[in-house]
Amino acid sequence: MFTHIAYDNEILNGKPHIVGTRLSIEFILELFASGATKDEVIKSYPQLTAEAVEDALKYAAQFSETAERVLSKNAELYKRLS
């Protein structure tokens, strides 16, 4: 599904990262959060492609949606058990 995202316990302690780099998805998101544009990120890190950056953002969005659903379900369960 995400061809540019990898996990490897030997790289960044298993954090998801861009294939062929030591750039974590978290780091990519921090660059955008600090105001960088996609073009600026690619210019600063020429080992990245536009597709890899897009994959990182899509991965983060999917993870966020999944986490939100899990937390929501747990909150509902907690309310029922309380």
C-alpha positions in Angstrom: 0.0 0.0 0.0 2.8 2.4 0.9 5.7 1.7 -1.4 7.9 4.4 0.1 7.4 3.5 3.8 9.5 0.9 5.6 9.9 -0.5 9.1 13.2 -2.0 10.2 14.3 -2.5 13.8 17.9 -1.7 12.6 16.9 1.7 11.3 15.5 4.4 13.7 14.6 1.6 16.2 11.8 0.4 14.0 10.1 3.8 13.4 8.4 4.1 10.0 10.7 5.9 7.6 11.2 6.6 4.0 12.7 3.6 2.1 16.4 4.0 1.5 16.8 6.9 4.1 16.9 7.4 7.8 14.2 10.1 7.6 11.2 9.1 9.8 7.6 9.9 9.0 7.5 11.8 12.2 10.4 14.0 11.0 8.7 14.6 7.7 5.6 15.7 9.6 7.6 18.0 11.8 9.0 19.7 8.8 5.5 20.4 7.5 4.4 21.5 11.0 7.2 24.0 11.1 5.9 25.6 7.9 8.0 23.9 5.2 6.4 23.2 1.8 6.7 20.0 -0.2 9.1 21.7 -2.6 11.3 23.0 0.3 11.4 19.5 1.9 12.5 17.9 -1.4 15.1 20.6 -2.0 16.5 20.2 1.5 16.5 16.4 1.3 17.2 15.5 -2.3 17.0 11.8 -1.6 13.3 12.3 -1.2 10.9 12.2 -4.1 7.5 13.9 -4.4 5.9 10.5 -4.3 7.8 9.5 -1.1 6.7 12.7 0.6 3.1 12.1 -0.5 3.2 8.6 0.8 4.5 9.9 4.2 1.6 12.3 4.5 -1.0 9.6 3.4 0.5 7.1 5.9 0.3 9.7 8.7 -3.3 10.5 7.8 -4.3 6.9 7.7 -2.6 6.2 11.0 -4.3 9.2 12.6 -7.7 8.1 11.4 -7.1 4.6 12.7 -5.9 5.9 16.1 -8.9 8.1 16.3 -11.3 5.2 15.7 -9.6 3.0 18.3 -9.6 5.7 20.9 -13.2 6.5 20.1 -14.2 2.8 20.5 -12.3 2.6 23.8 -14.0 5.7 25.1 -17.4 4.3 24.3 -16.4 1.0 26.0 -15.2 2.9 29.0 -18.5 4.8 29.3 -20.5 1.6 29.1 -18.4 0.0 31.8 -18.4 3.0 34.1 
